[in-house]
Amino acid sequence: MSDGSLKCPKCSNTMESGVKIDFIGSTQVYPERWMNSAIANSLGIVPGKTVNLIPSVKFAEHLIPVKSFRCTSCGFLEAYAQ
């Protein structure tokens, strides 16, 4: 999937690639990651509860980087876990 190939599903204008950032603490910044909810539940991750996943090896193998795209016209965001 190349950056220039995506068109906005809302207004058909160009989508640009980017990264949604997860802030952890006041000094650490990480790109957003995705995890299957069944795996998250089995690891004790509860929606709305803060969990520090980055240093943990047991979580790392289940985290998939998220690539995001933003419409340059209307601002619509679309994300893919790849």
C-alpha positions in Angstrom: 0.0 0.0 0.0 1.7 3.2 -1.2 1.0 6.6 0.3 -0.3 8.1 -3.0 -2.6 5.2 -3.8 -5.3 5.8 -1.2 -8.2 8.0 -1.8 -10.5 9.2 1.0 -13.6 7.1 1.2 -15.6 10.2 2.4 -14.6 12.9 -0.2 -12.2 11.1 -2.7 -9.3 13.4 -2.1 -5.7 12.3 -1.4 -4.8 10.5 1.9 -1.3 11.1 3.4 0.4 8.6 5.7 1.3 9.3 9.3 1.5 7.8 12.7 -1.0 8.1 15.6 1.1 8.5 18.8 0.5 6.8 22.1 1.9 8.9 25.0 3.2 7.0 28.0 4.2 9.0 30.9 5.6 12.5 30.3 8.7 11.6 28.2 7.9 8.4 26.3 6.2 8.4 22.9 5.4 5.3 20.9 3.6 4.6 17.6 0.2 3.1 18.1 -0.1 -0.7 18.1 -3.0 -3.1 17.7 -3.7 -6.3 19.6 -6.5 -8.9 19.2 -9.0 -8.5 22.0 -9.1 -12.2 22.9 -5.3 -12.1 23.4 -5.6 -8.8 25.4 -8.2 -10.3 27.7 -6.1 -13.4 28.3 -3.2 -11.2 29.2 -5.3 -9.2 31.7 -5.6 -6.1 29.6 -8.9 -4.3 30.4 -10.3 -1.4 28.3 -9.9 1.9 30.0 -7.1 0.6 32.3 -3.5 1.8 31.7 -1.0 -0.9 31.1 2.6 -0.5 30.2 3.0 -2.9 27.3 6.2 -1.7 25.6 8.9 -3.2 27.9 7.1 -6.6 28.3 8.3 -9.4 26.0 5.1 -11.3 26.6 3.1 -8.5 25.0 5.5 -7.6 22.2 4.8 -10.7 20.0 1.1 -9.8 19.9 1.5 -6.1 19.0 1.0 -5.1 15.4 2.1 -1.6 14.2 -0.7 0.6 13.0 -0.2 2.7 9.8 -2.5 5.6 9.6 -3.7 7.8 6.8 -5.3 11.3 7.0 -7.3 13.0 4.2 -5.6 16.2 3.2 -9.0 17.8 2.5 -11.6 16.7 5.1 -9.3 15.2 7.8 -10.8 11.7 7.9 -8.5 9.2 9.5 -8.1 5.6 8.4 -5.8 3.0 10.0 -4.4 -0.4 9.1 -2.7 -2.9 11.4 0.2 -4.3 9.3 
